[in-house]
Amino acid sequence: MPHNVPFSWIFLLLLSSLVLTAECAKPLKILGLFPHPAKSHFNFFHPILRGLVDAGHSVDVVSPFPDKRAPANYTNYNLASAAYINIIDLNVVENRNQFSHFNDFMALYAMGKEACNNTLSSKALESILAHPPDYYDVILMEHFNTDCMMGVAHKLQAPVVAMSSTGLLPWHYERMGVPIIPSFLPDLFLGHSQQMNLGERLLNWVTTHSLNWLYKLFSVPAADQLLRQKFGPGIPSTGELVKNTSLFLINQHYSLSGPKPLPPSVIEVGGVHIQPPGPLPAQLKRLLENAKHGVVLMSWGSMVRATTMAPAKRDAILRAMSRFKQHFVWKWENDTLPNKPDNVHIMKWIPQRDILAHPNVKAMISHGGLLGTTEAIHCGVPILGTPMFGDQFQNVAALVQRGAAVRLDYTAITEDALVKALTKVLDKSYKNNAQAIAHSYNERPQKPLETALWWVEYAAETGGAPLTQPSSVHMSRFIYYSLDVYLVVLGALLLLLAIAREVKRVCCAAKEESSKTPSNPKRKQK
């Protein structure tokens, strides 16, 4: 440092640096709004909320799932009136057909409307609204089957960071300026990979646009009506409010679902829920270590009740398992399992993450739920996917495309079909492919949770990360798809064609007139 710099200047520079550092590190006041009563969804949000608390911020959380071990700066606002979605009867899954994704949408619409109504009328939200505007620095909320919480954010005047425990739904693209490209971006409900034939692309195009239209026709007006009942007729439509979404954190990663053209406001943070593996119970540890030919884990998640399966299908699965040398650990909700062979072991609850981390696990039979799927791929374990509803079809299809999974729809399960599919997935090539994906999934510049926390803090510090929002968010579809430009070009081409035809007509007329002109008489006399 030059000797002629006054000490007072150095002191001022140091003081300014300390002030700026303190300003950047200021604890944030954060609100979380999660009305949808599905625990599997909240399991993706909760690690981010707890991570923000660990980073020194204060978090208020409105949800049906209170944190029973909440630290000091984590405040629960319990939605006790919400009905939990925690049981899926497998008899319903048997009755799916090619139009089931439209039935799924109507079910989501009804659940979204109910969750919105329960939340707006809750004491939990009344306590939140008692705070003055500008009380919260940033609001985190789920964007799923309703956008009514955007009305709450509008009243509280805070930037919004949206979150999704799945990939983007058809109605999410436009609000974030993500291009809708049905030729290779599969609709979440259909279960296609990014490689689609002509028929699949046609179905994908129709489904993507029709579900987007149905959301605007049903879900947006329903949320608007409930918000106007709560806050009065002056509140803007949720169709407009969602365009103010600052950032969107999604439970995805390109190594699993495929690369997509995402703007910087849409951030993939898949895997935030994955924690380091813990110790296994002694009996389970012995089973895993002593299984000479390895272990296959079978789990259909926290919502599906395997005990509701038809007895004939259950027995077919058990007969198929008995034909393998591997041992099977099956998440089964009862104490007993009729006709259970010796190589099948049932558990009401399983430490799934910890089991998958064991090197003797050869494969996982999964329904394709995203949390379990990412845990398996994180550990390099191939999957026999039996998708049943929602995004599970797409999750399995993406891994089938990458050679890390085999798909066997639940409705197609028979003894022979299961033996064939499981034999295929136990081939070493599937393990190698799963490990290759695991390398890409795990090797990132930042851990997923660190990425999520950085962007939440960035949204708060910048007042909503305005520079990340594409201009296309506020464009109409007519302009976004350059239809106005196409019309101008088409008009110009038609004009040129008309001019060319007129020139041709004039030239032909002149030529015809010339041919009718009589020859020179003098030349005839000669």
VEXKOLMI-63728 format. One record per residue (C-alpha): residue in one letter; y, x, z. Coordinates in steps of 0.001 Angstrom, whole numbers, plus 500000, padded with zeros to 6 digits. Last residue first. Example, Ala and Ser with C-alpha at 12.3 -4.5 7.8 and 13.67 -1.06 7.14 Angstrom:
BEGIN
s498940513670507140a495500512300507800
//
This chain:
BEGIN
k494030459980398156q494909456327398398k493156456014401815r495186458894403298k498291457097402204p497145453952403952n496780455656407464s493859453941409350p494279450600411159t494565450542415078k491554448703416635s490003451920417953s493208452751419794e493229449393421552e489666449987422746k490597453417424002a493622452036425812a491557449296427409c488908451779428460c491550454014429993v493176451096431823r489819449881433160k488840453375434236v492150453805436024e491636450421437708r488098451324438728a489291454651440102i492091452935442028a489636450406443507l487246453201444457l490085455154446017l491097452041447988l487505451435449050l487249455045450196a490529454768452109g489411451526453760l486085453108454748v487918456090456202v490300453803458110l487401451633459301y485428454713460353v488434455949462308d488755452599464111l485008452695464834s485499456087466450y482702455391469010y485159455699471874i487793453633470029f485711450471469667r483957451133472967s487318450881474683m488734454044476161h489570454567479834v486492456608480717s486815458439477375s489667460509478818p487058462599480628q487445462968484411t487119466518485787l490873467123486028p491321464219488442a489157465747491226g489843462824493579g492793463890495705t492261467593495086e491140468509498622a488946465435499033a487184465812495685y486683469537496327e485131468848499737v482648466448498140w482004468968495356w481253471835497730l478997469674499911a476849468616496948t476501472176495640e475536473488499074l472914470737499350p471434471618495959k471141475327496851q473526477373494795p473196479552491677r469825477862491024e466219479081490991n464213476241492555y463926473847489632s463581476597487039h460758478279488993a459159474942489844i459036474070486143a456999477201485472q454784476403488475a454091472940487105n453201474395483719n450744476851485282k449149474099487378y448784471936484295s447147474808482396k444650475317485242d442901472010484524l443052469716487554v445286467333485565k442550466740482994t439775466106485481l442104463669487260a442762461705484078k439097461462483060v437887460566486548l440651457966486893a439802456348483559d436093456302484433e436597454567487773t439254452189486501i443041452362486732a444827450788483742t447120448479485773y448279451432487844d449319453282484711l447566456616484190r449969459399483241v449024463065483341a451516465578484701a452842469121484322g452703469406480529r456467469186480071q456310465869478187v454023464520480916l456679465561483440a459355463480481704a456979460532481358v456208460567485094n459858460319486095q460529457716483392f457742455438484582q458773455866488221d462352454793487513g461673451190488512f458103449978488914m454418450952489114p453876454487487865t450400456034488373g451182459732487875l448519462418488209i450797465242489220p450786469028489041v451797471018492169g454387473799491708c455852473381495211h459241472138493973i457245470080491469a455469468249494284e458636467739496324t460487466526493238t457803463936492546g457767462773496162l461516462120496134l461499460657492626g458748458099493113g456086458706490477h453292456588491924s451573459800492969i448146461414492801m448899465019493714a447133468145492495k445450471388493579v446591471680497194n445091474970498456p448452476789498367h449925474590501147a453494473544500339l452306470100499256i450949469457502749d454280470275504419r456311467992502129q453828465140502557p453618465207506346i451260462208506188w451362458832507861k448562456307508092m446011459014507261i442765458711505310h440292461470504456v438090461251501345n435324463847500812d432837461876502926p433000458747500744k434931455662501944n433037452422501304p435506450412503415l438649452242504574t439411452127508295d442454452762510482n444759450980508042e447900452153506193w446264454628503823k447956457854502723w444970459529501062v443866463140501608f441169463916499048h438629466744499167q437639468459495928k434079468507494630f434685465412492536r432447462391491798s433253460763495170m436870460409494084a435872458179491150r433798455959493390l436725455663495795i439132454678493016a436727452046491695d436298450700495231r440058450219495570k440243448558492166a437540446035493095p439075445447496539a442469444421495043m445206446617496486t447279445280499394t446043448170501591a447875450657499358r451180449345500728v453930450689498507m457285451316500217s456776454685501932g455279456569499015w452222456036496849s450358459026498247m447194460821497163l446857464538497918v444098466463496163v442524469304498129g440847472562497126h437409473594495927k436355475366499125a438197472966501435n438302475056504628e442017475835504620l443194472317503852l440826470657506321r441653473154509052k445378472519508581l444842468775508792q443027469142512112a445663471498513532p448685469419512526l450677471280509871p453569473602510640g456860472885508852p457847473397505252p461488474301504530q463503471152503755i463743469204500521h466271466351500766v468877468005498540g466254468327495788g468195466912492860v471875467835493009e472885467171489396i476656466761489158v478537464205487063s482299464941487127p481775468090485050p480840465894482052l477113465460481315p475413465988477950k471796465779479150p469024468340479640g465557467032480527s464247465013483495l462445467706485460s464082471025484514y467373469205483921h467753468293487580q468274464840489026n469210463081492259i472709462286491090l476123463117492566f478900461246490709l482522462333491039s485973460736491091t485123457077490539n488370455425489416k486662453842486399v484585451895488913l487711449936489855e488068448434486382g484709446676486198t485046446104489938s487815443671489061p491186444249490686i492070442650494067g494807440032493865p492593436995494475g492120437625498215f490341440288500249k487053438694501326q486690435762498940r488145437941496205l485543440625496955l482686438120496792q483855436779493427d484352440247491961a480869441343493031a479280438349491285p481492438788488205v480389442451487843s476683441815488456f476032439007485963l477687439484482553k478744443106482953y475278444035484219l473686441987481443w475684443930478823n474502447288480163l470980445889480274s471299444801476619h472731448136475492t470012450282477042t467194447868476229v468046447479472536w468518451207471966n465369452101473925l463314449577471981l464528451079468701r463965454614469980e460441453674471076g459642452215467668l461028455251465852n459165457787468000m460559459107471267q460811462629472699q463317462399475574s460562460885477713h459977457164477841g459426455085480973l461340451963480032f463470451287483121l465481454538483150d466576454137479555p465696457214477564l468403459645476384f467088460925473031s468101458438470317p469674456154472923i472816458333473057i475303456770475472p477907459493476063v478849460115479708g482472459144480359m481855458443484035r482381454666483957e480718454474480539y477409455979481612h476742454125484859w475844450728483361p472626452033481769l471413453577485061l471930457284485681g469091459115487382t467734458110490760s468999458458494349s472501457824493041m475777458886494632a479412458063493952v482253460195495308v485270457944495743p488875458929496404a490587457067499274q492980454121499301l491235452157502084k491680448847500243h490488450298496931a487543451938498718v486551448509500043g486777447076496537m484615449944495260m482057448736497805c481457445759495502d479882447964492852t476419446421492834n472930447443491705f473156451212492133h476251453226492859e475796454462496408m478908455378498333l480814458405499633i484458457904500551v487002460727500795d489927461715503012y489652458629505209y492573457198507174d494650456763504008p494872453026504669p494806452115508369h491527451731510257a490521448165511123l488686448092507808i485950450278509288s485396448008512282e485291444977509998l482706446817507901a480327447134510838k481014443568511963s479401442426508735s480665439799506260l481405442279503467t478102444058504106n475871440998504004n477594439655500865c477258442973499032a473609443363500048e472856439826498824k474599440359495479g472865443677494985m469457442226495819a469931439383493312y471103441771490577l468269444196491297a465753441358490926m467417440320487673f467171443902486438d463511444217487370n462762441008485472f464431442602482450h462304445721482982s459243443474483152f459508442485479498q456522444554478316n454364443181481129r453852443568484893n451369441285486676e449285443967488386v452406445336490097v452886442054491961n449346442309493373l450342445761494612d452586444228497254i455614446445497807i456784446660501414n459860448401502779i462923446673501428y464757446040504683a466756442834505038a470365443538506038s471660441821509174a471679444986511265l474161446771509041n474744449539511581y477963451489511779n476638454878512875t479056457683513756y478222461310512906n480711463712514551a478763464037517812p475335464524516274a473167461546515257r469606461624516491k468834457949515885d470642458061512533p471227454406511764f469515452988508665p470994449640507562s474128451477506395v477802452081507173v478262455775507970d481295457404509576v481395461172509040s483528463843510714h483543467283509089g482525470636510551a480052471862507920d477184470529510058v478747467078509721l478886467461505949g475246468535505925r474301465442507926l475865463226505275i474263465236502470p470851465084504159h471260461294504575f471979460408500967f468555461196499474n466598459573502314f468932456594501931h467313455694498628s463776455826500037k464966453718502971a465923450804500741p468421448357502291h471288448768499778p474539448682501780f475347452421501704l479029453095502401g479734456594503782l483203457411505110i484562460938505517k487343462356507726l487666465957506675p487923469028508875k490640471388507644a489094474556506136c491433474617503147e494491474127505392a493324476820507840t492854479252504996l496292478406503615v497897478929507022l496073482241507549s497160483493504140s500755482477504810l500701484388508126l499276487479506444l501948487348503741l504695486792506326f503509489784508392i503416492021505327w506947490948504458s508128491695507997f506582495169507813p508914496045504952v507224497486501819n508562501079501307h505285502806502173p503480501386499147m500000500000500000
//
